[in-house]
Amino acid sequence: MLLKSCNRCGNLIPYGSTYCKICTPIVKAEREARIQESRSKSNKAYNKKRDPKYVRFYNSTPWKVLSAKRLQDDDYRCAWCGGIATEVDHIIEIKTDEGWDKRLDYDNTRSLCHDCHDKRHKRFKRRMKYKKRPKGL
């Protein structure tokens, strides 16, 4: 059996492994901590760009009660795909004057899953890395 040293502590481990049994959970915990810290920084940067008016609204008790009621009434089913709904969407966006007036109108909301909500707002669309090349080049 081929052996090599652990990348963290230097103990001998089977070739093909990166860390020993002792270091593996430690490295995983460190990685999770780095990911959480990265997400936290990203969220802080994102929230600084958001309009405080909308942040206050989405954190308000009336909105939380209305959105919970909508999800329950729709049996946690997405209005578009029928999957499990986790988010409540405004049909008329609250960024418009009419939408802001209807922000707590039950009939102006619908239950959507996370993917459908992203599609509806055209968020996080993947861009093509490479444009298609004509044949023969």
BELJOZI-V565273 format. One record per residue. N is the residue number from 0. RES is the residue in three letters. PSI is psi in radians with two decimals (NA if undefined). Layout:
BEGIN
N&RES&PSI / N&RES&PSI
END
This chain:
BEGIN
0&MET&2.32 / 1&LEU&2.42 / 2&LEU&2.68 / 3&LYS&3.04 / 4&SER&2.59 / 5&CYS&2.39 / 6&ASN&-0.31 / 7&ARG&-0.88 / 8&CYS&-0.31 / 9&GLY&-0.05 / 10&ASN&2.70 / 11&LEU&2.32 / 12&ILE&2.83 / 13&PRO&2.51 / 14&TYR&2.39 / 15&GLY&-0.39 / 16&SER&2.77 / 17&THR&-0.71 / 18&TYR&2.76 / 19&CYS&3.03 / 20&LYS&-0.49 / 21&ILE&-0.72 / 22&CYS&-0.44 / 23&THR&-0.89 / 24&PRO&-0.56 / 25&ILE&-0.78 / 26&VAL&-0.71 / 27&LYS&-0.73 / 28&ALA&-0.72 / 29&GLU&-0.72 / 30&ARG&-0.78 / 31&GLU&-0.72 / 32&ALA&-0.72 / 33&ARG&-0.70 / 34&ILE&-0.78 / 35&GLN&-0.75 / 36&GLU&-0.71 / 37&SER&-0.76 / 38&ARG&-0.71 / 39&SER&-0.79 / 40&LYS&-0.73 / 41&SER&-0.76 / 42&ASN&-0.70 / 43&LYS&-0.75 / 44&ALA&-0.72 / 45&TYR&-0.78 / 46&ASN&-0.47 / 47&LYS&-0.50 / 48&LYS&-0.30 / 49&ARG&2.59 / 50&ASP&2.19 / 51&PRO&-0.47 / 52&LYS&-0.76 / 53&TYR&-0.61 / 54&VAL&-0.80 / 55&ARG&-0.75 / 56&PHE&-0.88 / 57&TYR&-0.29 / 58&ASN&0.00 / 59&SER&2.68 / 60&THR&-0.76 / 61&PRO&-0.70 / 62&TRP&-0.73 / 63&LYS&-0.68 / 64&VAL&-0.80 / 65&LEU&-0.78 / 66&SER&-0.65 / 67&ALA&-0.71 / 68&LYS&-0.73 / 69&ARG&-0.80 / 70&LEU&-0.75 / 71&GLN&-0.76 / 72&ASP&-0.55 / 73&ASP&0.15 / 74&ASP&0.60 / 75&TYR&0.66 / 76&ARG&2.35 / 77&CYS&2.35 / 78&ALA&-0.40 / 79&TRP&-0.90 / 80&CYS&-0.20 / 81&GLY&0.05 / 82&GLY&-2.97 / 83&ILE&2.07 / 84&ALA&2.36 / 85&THR&-0.16 / 86&GLU&2.69 / 87&VAL&2.26 / 88&ASP&2.51 / 89&HIS&2.23 / 90&ILE&-0.87 / 91&ILE&2.00 / 92&GLU&2.50 / 93&ILE&-0.11 / 94&LYS&-0.27 / 95&THR&2.80 / 96&ASP&-0.75 / 97&GLU&-0.72 / 98&GLY&-0.65 / 99&TRP&-0.65 / 100&ASP&-0.51 / 101&LYS&0.33 / 102&ARG&-0.50 / 103&LEU&0.34 / 104&ASP&2.10 / 105&TYR&-0.64 / 106&ASP&-0.17 / 107&ASN&0.21 / 108&THR&2.78 / 109&ARG&2.68 / 110&SER&2.30 / 111&LEU&2.65 / 112&CYS&2.93 / 113&HIS&-0.76 / 114&ASP&-0.79 / 115&CYS&-0.62 / 116&HIS&-0.70 / 117&ASP&-0.71 / 118&LYS&-0.71 / 119&ARG&-0.66 / 120&HIS&0.10 / 121&LYS&0.80 / 122&ARG&2.59 / 123&PHE&0.64 / 124&LYS&2.35 / 125&ARG&2.37 / 126&ARG&2.62 / 127&MET&2.27 / 128&LYS&-0.75 / 129&TYR&2.34 / 130&LYS&2.60 / 131&LYS&2.33 / 132&ARG&2.55 / 133&PRO&2.62 / 134&LYS&2.52 / 135&GLY&-0.07 / 136&LEU&NA
END
